[in-house]
Amino acid sequence: MSGSTATQTAAAAQPGRPHKSLLAGAAIVGTLLVAVPFLVTGGSDDGKNRVARAGATPGTVLG
């Protein structure tokens, strides 16, 4: 049995198993679905609301 025949036989023996290219595409799409909301909500942060404060926060044990 040659290498290509063994590969064809393995593919024919497991018809319900997805191909590697399909799994790679699904991984890329899943990564995009997770990343896009973070990119959309975090894109408008200019740093205007950030103020450097020294000392303790009022209302805490230290303040």
C-alpha positions in Angstrom: 0.0 0.0 0.0 1.5 3.3 -1.0 1.3 6.6 1.0 -1.4 8.2 -1.1 -3.5 5.0 -1.1 -3.3 4.9 2.7 -4.4 8.5 3.0 -7.3 7.9 0.7 -8.3 4.8 2.6 -8.1 6.7 5.9 -10.2 9.5 4.5 -12.8 7.1 3.1 -12.9 5.2 6.4 -13.8 8.3 8.5 -16.4 10.3 6.4 -17.7 12.4 9.3 -14.4 13.8 10.3 -13.8 17.5 9.2 -10.7 18.4 7.1 -7.9 20.3 8.6 -8.6 23.3 6.4 -12.2 23.5 7.7 -10.9 23.4 11.3 -8.4 26.1 10.6 -11.1 28.3 9.1 -13.4 27.8 12.0 -10.5 28.8 14.4 -9.9 32.0 12.5 -13.6 32.9 12.4 -13.9 32.1 16.1 -11.0 34.4 16.9 -12.6 37.2 14.9 -15.9 36.8 16.7 -14.2 37.1 20.0 -11.9 40.0 19.1 -14.2 42.3 17.2 -16.3 43.4 20.2 -13.1 44.3 22.1 -11.8 46.3 19.2 -15.1 48.2 18.7 -15.6 49.1 22.4 -11.9 49.9 23.1 -11.3 52.0 20.0 -12.5 55.4 21.3 -10.3 55.6 24.4 -8.4 58.9 24.2 -7.2 58.9 27.8 -9.1 62.1 28.6 -10.8 60.5 31.7 -7.5 59.4 33.2 -6.2 61.7 36.0 -3.1 61.0 37.9 -3.9 61.2 41.6 -1.6 60.8 44.5 -2.7 59.6 47.9 -5.5 57.4 49.1 -9.0 57.1 47.8 -11.6 58.9 50.1 -13.9 56.6 52.0 -11.3 53.8 52.3 -9.4 52.6 55.4 -6.4 54.5 54.2 -8.3 57.7 53.3 
